[in-house]
Amino acid sequence: MKWKDWDTNIKVRLIGEFFVNLLFWMFFPFMAIYFSDELGKETAGILLVLSQIVGVITNLVGGYCADRYGRKKMMVISAWGQAVTFVFFVAANSPWLDSPVLTFIAFSALGLFGSLYWPASHAMIADVVEEKNRSEVFAVFYTSINISVVFGPILGSIFFFSYRFELLLACLLVSIVLAFVLAKYIRETVPVKKEILEQVGTEKKWNEAVWAQLKDYRVIASDKLFLLFVLAGILVAQTFMQMDLLLAVYTTEKVPEQTLIALGNWDFSLTGEKVFGYLISLNGLLVALCTVWIAKWMNRFNEGRVFILSTMLYGVSMLVFGGTTIMWVLFGAMVIFTTAELMVVGIQESFISKLAPENMRGQYFAAAGLRFSIGRTIAPITIPLTMWIGFHNTFYLLFLLALISAGIYFIMFRAFEKKGQPASNTKTDSKPVVS
C-alpha cells in the first residue's frame, strides 16, 4: 500500500503521534528513577502499582468509549486531556515549584488518557484501511514507535535530568498542536449507531460493558491449559516489565560512569542514567531491525520449545543484569533480553487461537491480555524489594520466576500434545503444495 493511497486520517496521525511518542520516550523510562529518588523506593513502588491499576481499569472502558462516543471524539478528548495534564506536569517541575506528588498525579493522568486514546486509535485504522492492508499499516505504526524508542531514551538521558522543565514544556506544546490537528484534520470513522446496535443487539452502559468484559475472564477457570498459559505469562512478565523499573533504578544507583569511546585525548563517557538510556535505545533498535526476521525464523520450530527457551533467556538476562556493572556486559544482557522478546512475537497470537474454541476466540484473546495487565500491575513491587532484599537478590528472584514460568510452559505443552494437538508450527502434511 503506497503512501499516496493512505487515508488522510492515518497520515496525519502517523506524523503527529511520532513526535508525541518521541517526547514520551524522553521522559517515561526515567520516571521510576525520579520517583525512587524523590519519594523513596517503597512509596514509589506502591504508587506505581496504584497507577497501573488505574490504567487497567481505564483500558476496560477504552474500547466501549471508542464505539459509543466515536473514534475522533475520544482521541481529541484524550489529546486535550493529556495537554491539560502536561500543564500540571510542567508546573510541578518548574523553577517555581518542585512537587513529586503533583508529578505522580500528572503522570498517572497521562496513563489514564493514553488508555482512552489507543483503543480508539487502533479502531480507526480498522475503520479506514482494508483488511488486506491493515497488517502493513499497523507495522508502519509499530516501526514508528520503535524509532521513537531508539532515539527518545538517548535524548532523554541528557534532557530529563538536566533540562526537565524545558523537556516537559516541549511535550506540552506538542500535545496542544496534536490536539488541534486531530480536531481539525481528521474525520469521524465510527460506524453509525444503528449499525453498532445491530451488531451487539442492545446498547450497553459503560458499567455493563466493563462487567461483560470481566465475565469473559471466567474462561480461565474452566480451561486448565489456558490457565497455565496465563499464569506462566504473568510470571515471565515480571522480567520483561522491569525494563523501565528495576533496570532503571539499578543502573542509576549501581553503574558508575564509564568510557564508551576513547580517541586519543578525547573520550565520551556515560553515567548510569545515560547507560540506561542507551540500553532502552538498543532494545528499540533491535526490535525495529530484527522483528520480522526472527518471527519468520521462529515459525520453523516447535512452539513449546520457543516459549520455554524465550522464558529462560529472559531469566538469564536478569542474572546478567544483576551480576555486573560493566557497561558492555549490560549491552550484551540487553541483546539476550531482546532476543527473548522477539522469539515469541510472531507465535503468541496464533497459539492463543489454537487454544480457543472458534466461538470463544474473542473471549480468549481478551482474557490472554491478563498476562500483561496483571504482570504490569505487580511489576513495580521490585522497586521496594531492592530495599528489603537488595538488588542482587531481586534479580535472582526474577530469574527464579522465569524458571518457574518455563516449567509451567513445559507442563502445559506436554498436556497440549497429549490432547492430540501437536505444538508445532511446521506442517505435518507431506502432500506437495501447489501454487
TALINLIN-V309164 format. One record per residue. N is the residue number from 1. RES is the residue in one small letter. OMEGA is omega as a letter, one per 40 degrees, with the letter a starting at -180 (none if undefined). NEAR is the number of other ideal C-beta (glycine too) atoms within 10 Angstrom. D_CENTER is the distance of its C-alpha to the mean C-alpha in whole Angstrom. Layout:
n:N res:RES omega:OMEGA near:NEAR d_center:D_CENTER
n:N res:RES omega:OMEGA near:NEAR d_center:D_CENTER
//
This chain:
n:1 res:m omega:a near:14 d_center:27
n:2 res:k omega:a near:5 d_center:28
n:3 res:w omega:a near:9 d_center:27
n:4 res:k omega:a near:6 d_center:30
n:5 res:d omega:a near:9 d_center:29
n:6 res:w omega:i near:17 d_center:26
n:7 res:d omega:a near:17 d_center:26
n:8 res:t omega:i near:11 d_center:27
n:9 res:n omega:a near:22 d_center:24
n:10 res:i omega:i near:19 d_center:21
n:11 res:k omega:a near:14 d_center:23
n:12 res:v omega:a near:17 d_center:23
n:13 res:r omega:a near:22 d_center:19
n:14 res:l omega:a near:15 d_center:18
n:15 res:i omega:a near:12 d_center:20
n:16 res:g omega:a near:21 d_center:20
n:17 res:e omega:i near:21 d_center:16
n:18 res:f omega:a near:15 d_center:16
n:19 res:f omega:i near:16 d_center:18
n:20 res:v omega:i near:20 d_center:16
n:21 res:n omega:i near:19 d_center:13
n:22 res:l omega:i near:21 d_center:15
n:23 res:l omega:i near:24 d_center:16
n:24 res:f omega:a near:22 d_center:13
n:25 res:w omega:i near:27 d_center:12
n:26 res:m omega:i near:25 d_center:15
n:27 res:f omega:a near:22 d_center:15
n:28 res:f omega:a near:20 d_center:12
n:29 res:p omega:a near:26 d_center:12
n:30 res:f omega:a near:24 d_center:15
n:31 res:m omega:i near:20 d_center:15
n:32 res:a omega:i near:26 d_center:15
n:33 res:i omega:a near:24 d_center:18
n:34 res:y omega:a near:21 d_center:20
n:35 res:f omega:i near:24 d_center:20
n:36 res:s omega:i near:24 d_center:21
n:37 res:d omega:a near:14 d_center:24
n:38 res:e omega:a near:15 d_center:25
n:39 res:l omega:a near:18 d_center:25
n:40 res:g omega:a near:15 d_center:25
n:41 res:k omega:a near:20 d_center:23
n:42 res:e omega:i near:15 d_center:24
n:43 res:t omega:i near:16 d_center:23
n:44 res:a omega:i near:25 d_center:20
n:45 res:g omega:a near:25 d_center:18
n:46 res:i omega:a near:16 d_center:20
n:47 res:l omega:i near:20 d_center:19
n:48 res:l omega:i near:27 d_center:15
n:49 res:v omega:i near:17 d_center:16
n:50 res:l omega:i near:14 d_center:17
n:51 res:s omega:i near:22 d_center:15
n:52 res:q omega:i near:21 d_center:12
n:53 res:i omega:i near:14 d_center:15
n:54 res:v omega:i near:15 d_center:16
n:55 res:g omega:i near:19 d_center:12
n:56 res:v omega:a near:16 d_center:13
n:57 res:i omega:a near:13 d_center:16
n:58 res:t omega:i near:17 d_center:15
n:59 res:n omega:a near:20 d_center:13
n:60 res:l omega:a near:18 d_center:16
n:61 res:v omega:a near:18 d_center:18
n:62 res:g omega:i near:23 d_center:16
n:63 res:g omega:i near:19 d_center:17
n:64 res:y omega:a near:19 d_center:21
n:65 res:c omega:i near:21 d_center:21
n:66 res:a omega:i near:25 d_center:20
n:67 res:d omega:a near:22 d_center:23
n:68 res:r omega:a near:18 d_center:26
n:69 res:y omega:i near:16 d_center:26
n:70 res:g omega:a near:20 d_center:24
n:71 res:r omega:a near:26 d_center:22
n:72 res:k omega:a near:19 d_center:23
n:73 res:k omega:a near:16 d_center:24
n:74 res:m omega:i near:26 d_center:21
n:75 res:m omega:i near:27 d_center:19
n:76 res:v omega:i near:22 d_center:22
n:77 res:i omega:a near:20 d_center:22
n:78 res:s omega:a near:24 d_center:19
n:79 res:a omega:i near:24 d_center:19
n:80 res:w omega:i near:18 d_center:23
n:81 res:g omega:i near:19 d_center:21
n:82 res:q omega:i near:28 d_center:19
n:83 res:a omega:i near:20 d_center:22
n:84 res:v omega:i near:17 d_center:24
n:85 res:t omega:i near:22 d_center:21
n:86 res:f omega:i near:23 d_center:21
n:87 res:v omega:i near:15 d_center:25
n:88 res:f omega:i near:18 d_center:25
n:89 res:f omega:i near:25 d_center:22
n:90 res:v omega:a near:21 d_center:25
n:91 res:a omega:a near:17 d_center:27
n:92 res:a omega:i near:21 d_center:26
n:93 res:n omega:a near:23 d_center:26
n:94 res:s omega:i near:14 d_center:29
n:95 res:p omega:a near:6 d_center:32
n:96 res:w omega:a near:6 d_center:34
n:97 res:l omega:i near:11 d_center:31
n:98 res:d omega:a near:13 d_center:29
n:99 res:s omega:i near:15 d_center:27
n:100 res:p omega:a near:19 d_center:24
n:101 res:v omega:i near:11 d_center:25
n:102 res:l omega:i near:15 d_center:24
n:103 res:t omega:i near:23 d_center:21
n:104 res:f omega:i near:22 d_center:19
n:105 res:i omega:i near:17 d_center:21
n:106 res:a omega:i near:22 d_center:20
n:107 res:f omega:i near:22 d_center:16
n:108 res:s omega:i near:18 d_center:16
n:109 res:a omega:i near:19 d_center:17
n:110 res:l omega:i near:24 d_center:15
n:111 res:g omega:i near:17 d_center:12
n:112 res:l omega:a near:20 d_center:15
n:113 res:f omega:i near:21 d_center:15
n:114 res:g omega:i near:19 d_center:12
n:115 res:s omega:i near:20 d_center:12
n:116 res:l omega:a near:23 d_center:15
n:117 res:y omega:a near:23 d_center:15
n:118 res:w omega:i near:18 d_center:12
n:119 res:p omega:i near:22 d_center:14
n:120 res:a omega:i near:26 d_center:17
n:121 res:s omega:i near:19 d_center:16
n:122 res:h omega:a near:17 d_center:15
n:123 res:a omega:a near:19 d_center:18
n:124 res:m omega:i near:25 d_center:20
n:125 res:i omega:i near:19 d_center:19
n:126 res:a omega:a near:14 d_center:20
n:127 res:d omega:a near:16 d_center:23
n:128 res:v omega:a near:17 d_center:25
n:129 res:v omega:i near:20 d_center:24
n:130 res:e omega:a near:10 d_center:26
n:131 res:e omega:a near:7 d_center:24
n:132 res:k omega:a near:8 d_center:25
n:133 res:n omega:a near:13 d_center:24
n:134 res:r omega:a near:15 d_center:20
n:135 res:s omega:i near:11 d_center:18
n:136 res:e omega:a near:10 d_center:20
n:137 res:v omega:i near:19 d_center:19
n:138 res:f omega:a near:14 d_center:15
n:139 res:a omega:i near:12 d_center:15
n:140 res:v omega:i near:15 d_center:17
n:141 res:f omega:i near:18 d_center:14
n:142 res:y omega:i near:14 d_center:11
n:143 res:t omega:i near:15 d_center:14
n:144 res:s omega:i near:17 d_center:14
n:145 res:i omega:a near:19 d_center:11
n:146 res:n omega:i near:19 d_center:11
n:147 res:i omega:i near:17 d_center:15
n:148 res:s omega:a near:21 d_center:13
n:149 res:v omega:i near:23 d_center:11
n:150 res:v omega:a near:20 d_center:15
n:151 res:f omega:a near:15 d_center:17
n:152 res:g omega:a near:24 d_center:15
n:153 res:p omega:i near:28 d_center:15
n:154 res:i omega:i near:17 d_center:19
n:155 res:l omega:a near:16 d_center:20
n:156 res:g omega:i near:27 d_center:18
n:157 res:s omega:i near:25 d_center:20
n:158 res:i omega:a near:14 d_center:23
n:159 res:f omega:a near:18 d_center:23
n:160 res:f omega:a near:23 d_center:21
n:161 res:f omega:a near:17 d_center:23
n:162 res:s omega:a near:9 d_center:27
n:163 res:y omega:a near:12 d_center:26
n:164 res:r omega:a near:21 d_center:23
n:165 res:f omega:a near:16 d_center:26
n:166 res:e omega:i near:12 d_center:26
n:167 res:l omega:a near:21 d_center:22
n:168 res:l omega:i near:25 d_center:22
n:169 res:l omega:i near:17 d_center:25
n:170 res:a omega:i near:17 d_center:23
n:171 res:c omega:i near:24 d_center:20
n:172 res:l omega:a near:21 d_center:22
n:173 res:l omega:i near:14 d_center:25
n:174 res:v omega:i near:19 d_center:22
n:175 res:s omega:i near:27 d_center:21
n:176 res:i omega:i near:17 d_center:24
n:177 res:v omega:i near:15 d_center:25
n:178 res:l omega:i near:23 d_center:22
n:179 res:a omega:i near:21 d_center:23
n:180 res:f omega:a near:15 d_center:27
n:181 res:v omega:i near:16 d_center:26
n:182 res:l omega:a near:22 d_center:24
n:183 res:a omega:a near:15 d_center:27
n:184 res:k omega:a near:9 d_center:29
n:185 res:y omega:i near:13 d_center:28
n:186 res:i omega:a near:22 d_center:26
n:187 res:r omega:i near:11 d_center:28
n:188 res:e omega:a near:15 d_center:27
n:189 res:t omega:a near:17 d_center:26
n:190 res:v omega:i near:20 d_center:26
n:191 res:p omega:a near:13 d_center:28
n:192 res:v omega:a near:9 d_center:31
n:193 res:k omega:a near:12 d_center:32
n:194 res:k omega:a near:8 d_center:34
n:195 res:e omega:i near:9 d_center:32
n:196 res:i omega:a near:13 d_center:29
n:197 res:l omega:i near:12 d_center:32
n:198 res:e omega:a near:10 d_center:34
n:199 res:q omega:a near:9 d_center:30
n:200 res:v omega:i near:11 d_center:30
n:201 res:g omega:i near:7 d_center:33
n:202 res:t omega:i near:6 d_center:33
n:203 res:e omega:a near:12 d_center:31
n:204 res:k omega:i near:15 d_center:29
n:205 res:k omega:a near:10 d_center:29
n:206 res:w omega:a near:13 d_center:25
n:207 res:n omega:i near:10 d_center:26
n:208 res:e omega:i near:12 d_center:27
n:209 res:a omega:i near:19 d_center:24
n:210 res:v omega:a near:15 d_center:22
n:211 res:w omega:i near:13 d_center:25
n:212 res:a omega:i near:14 d_center:25
n:213 res:q omega:i near:18 d_center:21
n:214 res:l omega:i near:11 d_center:21
n:215 res:k omega:i near:10 d_center:25
n:216 res:d omega:a near:16 d_center:23
n:217 res:y omega:i near:15 d_center:21
n:218 res:r omega:i near:11 d_center:25
n:219 res:v omega:a near:20 d_center:24
n:220 res:i omega:a near:19 d_center:23
n:221 res:a omega:a near:9 d_center:26
n:222 res:s omega:a near:8 d_center:28
n:223 res:d omega:a near:18 d_center:27
n:224 res:k omega:i near:11 d_center:27
n:225 res:l omega:a near:16 d_center:25
n:226 res:f omega:i near:19 d_center:22
n:227 res:l omega:i near:16 d_center:22
n:228 res:l omega:i near:19 d_center:22
n:229 res:f omega:a near:26 d_center:19
n:230 res:v omega:a near:24 d_center:17
n:231 res:l omega:i near:19 d_center:19
n:232 res:a omega:i near:24 d_center:18
n:233 res:g omega:i near:23 d_center:14
n:234 res:i omega:a near:21 d_center:14
n:235 res:l omega:a near:24 d_center:16
n:236 res:v omega:i near:29 d_center:14
n:237 res:a omega:i near:23 d_center:11
n:238 res:q omega:i near:23 d_center:13
n:239 res:t omega:a near:29 d_center:13
n:240 res:f omega:i near:22 d_center:10
n:241 res:m omega:a near:20 d_center:8
n:242 res:q omega:a near:26 d_center:11
n:243 res:m omega:i near:21 d_center:10
n:244 res:d omega:i near:19 d_center:10
n:245 res:l omega:a near:24 d_center:13
n:246 res:l omega:a near:27 d_center:16
n:247 res:l omega:i near:25 d_center:16
n:248 res:a omega:a near:26 d_center:16
n:249 res:v omega:a near:26 d_center:19
n:250 res:y omega:a near:25 d_center:20
n:251 res:t omega:a near:24 d_center:21
n:252 res:t omega:a near:21 d_center:22
n:253 res:e omega:a near:14 d_center:25
n:254 res:k omega:a near:14 d_center:26
n:255 res:v omega:a near:21 d_center:25
n:256 res:p omega:i near:12 d_center:28
n:257 res:e omega:a near:12 d_center:29
n:258 res:q omega:a near:16 d_center:30
n:259 res:t omega:i near:10 d_center:31
n:260 res:l omega:a near:14 d_center:29
n:261 res:i omega:i near:9 d_center:32
n:262 res:a omega:i near:10 d_center:35
n:263 res:l omega:a near:7 d_center:38
n:264 res:g omega:i near:5 d_center:41
n:265 res:n omega:a near:5 d_center:41
n:266 res:w omega:i near:7 d_center:38
n:267 res:d omega:i near:10 d_center:35
n:268 res:f omega:a near:10 d_center:31
n:269 res:s omega:i near:13 d_center:30
n:270 res:l omega:i near:20 d_center:26
n:271 res:t omega:i near:16 d_center:26
n:272 res:g omega:i near:23 d_center:23
n:273 res:e omega:a near:20 d_center:21
n:274 res:k omega:i near:24 d_center:21
n:275 res:v omega:i near:21 d_center:21
n:276 res:f omega:i near:28 d_center:17
n:277 res:g omega:i near:27 d_center:17
n:278 res:y omega:i near:19 d_center:18
n:279 res:l omega:i near:26 d_center:16
n:280 res:i omega:i near:25 d_center:13
n:281 res:s omega:i near:22 d_center:15
n:282 res:l omega:i near:20 d_center:16
n:283 res:n omega:i near:21 d_center:13
n:284 res:g omega:i near:22 d_center:12
n:285 res:l omega:i near:16 d_center:15
n:286 res:l omega:i near:20 d_center:16
n:287 res:v omega:a near:20 d_center:13
n:288 res:a omega:a near:17 d_center:15
n:289 res:l omega:a near:14 d_center:18
n:290 res:c omega:a near:16 d_center:18
n:291 res:t omega:a near:19 d_center:15
n:292 res:v omega:a near:14 d_center:18
n:293 res:w omega:a near:10 d_center:21
n:294 res:i omega:i near:20 d_center:19
n:295 res:a omega:i near:15 d_center:18
n:296 res:k omega:a near:10 d_center:22
n:297 res:w omega:a near:14 d_center:23
n:298 res:m omega:i near:21 d_center:21
n:299 res:n omega:a near:14 d_center:23
n:300 res:r omega:a near:10 d_center:26
n:301 res:f omega:i near:15 d_center:26
n:302 res:n omega:a near:16 d_center:26
n:303 res:e omega:a near:23 d_center:23
n:304 res:g omega:a near:19 d_center:23
n:305 res:r omega:i near:15 d_center:24
n:306 res:v omega:i near:24 d_center:21
n:307 res:f omega:a near:28 d_center:19
n:308 res:i omega:a near:20 d_center:21
n:309 res:l omega:i near:19 d_center:21
n:310 res:s omega:a near:26 d_center:17
n:311 res:t omega:i near:29 d_center:17
n:312 res:m omega:i near:18 d_center:20
n:313 res:l omega:i near:20 d_center:19
n:314 res:y omega:i near:28 d_center:16
n:315 res:g omega:i near:25 d_center:19
n:316 res:v omega:i near:17 d_center:21
n:317 res:s omega:i near:28 d_center:19
n:318 res:m omega:i near:28 d_center:19
n:319 res:l omega:a near:17 d_center:22
n:320 res:v omega:i near:19 d_center:23
n:321 res:f omega:a near:27 d_center:20
n:322 res:g omega:a near:22 d_center:22
n:323 res:g omega:a near:13 d_center:26
n:324 res:t omega:i near:15 d_center:26
n:325 res:t omega:a near:15 d_center:26
n:326 res:i omega:a near:12 d_center:27
n:327 res:m omega:a near:22 d_center:25
n:328 res:w omega:i near:10 d_center:25
n:329 res:v omega:i near:13 d_center:25
n:330 res:l omega:i near:23 d_center:21
n:331 res:f omega:i near:14 d_center:21
n:332 res:g omega:i near:14 d_center:22
n:333 res:a omega:i near:21 d_center:20
n:334 res:m omega:i near:22 d_center:16
n:335 res:v omega:i near:14 d_center:18
n:336 res:i omega:a near:18 d_center:18
n:337 res:f omega:a near:26 d_center:15
n:338 res:t omega:i near:24 d_center:13
n:339 res:t omega:i near:17 d_center:16
n:340 res:a omega:i near:22 d_center:15
n:341 res:e omega:a near:22 d_center:12
n:342 res:l omega:a near:21 d_center:13
n:343 res:m omega:a near:21 d_center:16
n:344 res:v omega:a near:22 d_center:15
n:345 res:v omega:a near:16 d_center:13
n:346 res:g omega:a near:18 d_center:16
n:347 res:i omega:a near:18 d_center:17
n:348 res:q omega:a near:17 d_center:15
n:349 res:e omega:a near:11 d_center:16
n:350 res:s omega:i near:11 d_center:19
n:351 res:f omega:i near:20 d_center:20
n:352 res:i omega:i near:18 d_center:19
n:353 res:s omega:i near:12 d_center:21
n:354 res:k omega:i near:12 d_center:24
n:355 res:l omega:a near:18 d_center:24
n:356 res:a omega:i near:19 d_center:24
n:357 res:p omega:a near:10 d_center:27
n:358 res:e omega:a near:6 d_center:28
n:359 res:n omega:a near:7 d_center:28
n:360 res:m omega:a near:14 d_center:25
n:361 res:r omega:i near:13 d_center:22
n:362 res:g omega:i near:10 d_center:21
n:363 res:q omega:a near:18 d_center:21
n:364 res:y omega:i near:21 d_center:20
n:365 res:f omega:i near:14 d_center:17
n:366 res:a omega:a near:17 d_center:16
n:367 res:a omega:i near:23 d_center:17
n:368 res:a omega:i near:22 d_center:15
n:369 res:g omega:i near:15 d_center:12
n:370 res:l omega:i near:18 d_center:13
n:371 res:r omega:a near:20 d_center:12
n:372 res:f omega:a near:16 d_center:8
n:373 res:s omega:i near:18 d_center:10
n:374 res:i omega:i near:17 d_center:13
n:375 res:g omega:a near:20 d_center:11
n:376 res:r omega:a near:21 d_center:9
n:377 res:t omega:a near:22 d_center:12
n:378 res:i omega:a near:16 d_center:15
n:379 res:a omega:a near:24 d_center:13
n:380 res:p omega:i near:24 d_center:14
n:381 res:i omega:a near:16 d_center:18
n:382 res:t omega:a near:26 d_center:18
n:383 res:i omega:i near:29 d_center:19
n:384 res:p omega:i near:20 d_center:22
n:385 res:l omega:i near:19 d_center:22
n:386 res:t omega:i near:22 d_center:23
n:387 res:m omega:a near:14 d_center:26
n:388 res:w omega:a near:10 d_center:27
n:389 res:i omega:i near:12 d_center:27
n:390 res:g omega:a near:12 d_center:26
n:391 res:f omega:a near:18 d_center:24
n:392 res:h omega:a near:14 d_center:25
n:393 res:n omega:i near:13 d_center:26
n:394 res:t omega:i near:24 d_center:22
n:395 res:f omega:i near:25 d_center:21
n:396 res:y omega:i near:17 d_center:23
n:397 res:l omega:i near:16 d_center:22
n:398 res:l omega:i near:28 d_center:19
n:399 res:f omega:i near:21 d_center:21
n:400 res:l omega:i near:13 d_center:23
n:401 res:l omega:i near:20 d_center:20
n:402 res:a omega:i near:27 d_center:19
n:403 res:l omega:i near:15 d_center:22
n:404 res:i omega:i near:16 d_center:23
n:405 res:s omega:i near:26 d_center:20
n:406 res:a omega:i near:22 d_center:22
n:407 res:g omega:i near:14 d_center:25
n:408 res:i omega:i near:23 d_center:23
n:409 res:y omega:i near:28 d_center:22
n:410 res:f omega:i near:17 d_center:26
n:411 res:i omega:a near:13 d_center:27
n:412 res:m omega:a near:23 d_center:25
n:413 res:f omega:i near:22 d_center:26
n:414 res:r omega:i near:11 d_center:30
n:415 res:a omega:i near:13 d_center:30
n:416 res:f omega:i near:20 d_center:28
n:417 res:e omega:i near:14 d_center:31
n:418 res:k omega:i near:8 d_center:34
n:419 res:k omega:i near:9 d_center:33
n:420 res:g omega:i near:6 d_center:34
n:421 res:q omega:a near:11 d_center:31
n:422 res:p omega:a near:14 d_center:30
n:423 res:a omega:a near:20 d_center:27
n:424 res:s omega:i near:15 d_center:27
n:425 res:n omega:a near:16 d_center:26
n:426 res:t omega:a near:10 d_center:29
n:427 res:k omega:i near:8 d_center:32
n:428 res:t omega:a near:6 d_center:35
n:429 res:d omega:a near:6 d_center:37
n:430 res:s omega:a near:5 d_center:40
n:431 res:k omega:i near:6 d_center:41
n:432 res:p omega:i near:6 d_center:41
n:433 res:v omega:a near:6 d_center:38
n:434 res:v omega:i near:4 d_center:40
n:435 res:s omega:none near:3 d_center:38
//
